[in-house]
């Protein structure tokens, strides 16, 4: 059963920003709170790659390609995770997904981010 719903993607020019949202409407708080979460992205024909992670204690890690531009955060009261993406570049074009880290839940539909070259 899909647990996470992603939103916030869109078409943005290079250098622009987007904020992605990941909600877990079916998940009870006692499961969400200790969950390590992550954002992933995937382009056609490629494997899903890990973009950013946030632990239950809010320790964050980032892929080298997004370090300094993306920020992951979470709001436990809302059972929501966010990905603030700044200075977007064409290589950031992908479908973005959230899931636990590691991803052990069914994958949602993701949200498309497109940055034209």
C-alpha positions as CSV (number, residue, x, y, z in Angstrom):
1,X,0.0,0.0,0.0
2,X,1.3,3.4,-1.0
3,X,2.1,5.4,2.1
4,X,3.5,8.6,0.7
5,X,2.0,11.3,-1.6
6,X,4.4,13.6,-3.4
7,X,3.6,17.1,-4.8
8,X,5.1,20.4,-5.7
9,X,6.9,19.6,-8.9
10,X,6.6,21.6,-12.1
11,X,8.4,23.4,-14.9
12,X,11.1,25.9,-13.7
13,X,13.8,27.8,-15.5
14,X,17.4,27.1,-14.7
15,X,18.3,28.9,-11.5
16,X,14.8,28.7,-10.2
17,X,13.4,27.0,-7.1
18,X,10.8,24.5,-6.1
19,X,9.6,23.0,-2.8
20,X,8.5,19.4,-2.9
21,X,6.1,18.0,-0.3
22,X,5.8,14.4,0.9
23,X,2.8,13.6,3.0
24,X,2.0,10.3,4.8
25,X,-1.8,10.5,5.4
26,X,-2.3,6.8,6.2
27,X,0.7,6.5,8.5
28,X,0.2,6.7,12.2
29,X,2.4,9.1,14.1
30,X,4.1,6.4,16.1
31,X,5.3,4.9,12.9
32,X,6.2,8.2,11.2
33,X,8.2,9.8,14.0
34,X,11.1,7.2,14.2
35,X,11.2,6.8,10.4
36,X,14.3,7.8,8.5
37,X,13.0,9.5,5.3
38,X,14.5,10.3,2.0
39,X,13.9,11.9,-1.4
40,X,14.8,10.0,-4.5
41,X,14.7,10.8,-8.2
42,X,14.6,8.9,-11.4
43,X,14.9,9.7,-15.1
44,X,13.7,7.5,-17.9
45,X,15.8,4.4,-18.4
46,X,17.9,5.0,-15.2
47,X,17.8,3.6,-11.7
48,X,16.3,5.6,-8.9
49,X,18.9,7.6,-7.1
50,X,19.1,8.8,-3.6
51,X,19.0,12.6,-3.4
52,X,18.7,13.5,0.3
53,X,18.0,11.8,3.6
54,X,16.8,12.9,7.0
55,X,16.9,10.8,10.1
56,X,14.4,10.7,12.9
57,X,16.8,13.0,14.7
58,X,16.9,15.4,11.8
59,X,20.4,14.5,10.7
60,X,20.6,15.1,6.9
61,X,22.8,13.9,4.1
62,X,22.9,14.9,0.4
63,X,24.1,13.5,-2.9
64,X,27.1,15.4,-4.0
65,X,25.2,16.7,-7.1
66,X,22.7,18.6,-4.9
67,X,24.8,19.5,-1.9
68,X,24.5,23.3,-1.2
69,X,21.4,23.6,-3.4
70,X,18.8,21.3,-1.9
71,X,17.5,21.2,1.7
72,X,15.5,18.3,3.2
73,X,13.4,18.8,6.3
74,X,10.5,17.2,8.1
75,X,7.5,18.3,10.2
76,X,6.5,15.4,12.4
77,X,3.3,17.0,13.6
78,X,2.1,17.1,10.0
79,X,3.8,13.7,9.0
80,X,5.3,15.6,6.2
81,X,8.8,15.8,4.6
82,X,10.0,18.6,2.3
83,X,12.7,19.1,-0.3
84,X,13.6,22.7,-0.9
85,X,15.4,22.9,-4.3
86,X,17.3,26.0,-5.2
87,X,19.4,26.9,-8.3
88,X,17.8,24.1,-10.3
89,X,19.6,22.9,-13.3
90,X,18.6,20.8,-16.3
91,X,20.3,17.7,-14.8
92,X,17.8,18.0,-11.9
93,X,15.0,17.0,-14.3
94,X,13.5,13.8,-13.0
95,X,10.5,12.3,-11.2
96,X,11.0,12.8,-7.5
97,X,9.8,10.3,-4.9
98,X,9.9,10.1,-1.2
99,X,10.1,7.0,0.8
100,X,11.7,5.7,3.9
101,X,15.4,5.2,4.0
102,X,15.9,2.6,2.8
103,X,12.8,2.6,0.7
104,X,10.7,-0.3,2.0
105,X,7.2,1.0,1.3
106,X,5.4,0.9,-2.1
107,X,6.5,3.7,-4.3
108,X,4.0,6.5,-5.0
109,X,3.5,8.3,-8.3
110,X,6.2,10.9,-7.6
111,X,6.2,14.5,-8.8
112,X,7.8,15.6,-12.1
113,X,10.4,18.3,-12.0
114,X,11.4,19.7,-15.4
115,X,14.3,22.2,-15.9
116,X,14.8,23.0,-19.6
117,X,18.2,23.5,-21.0
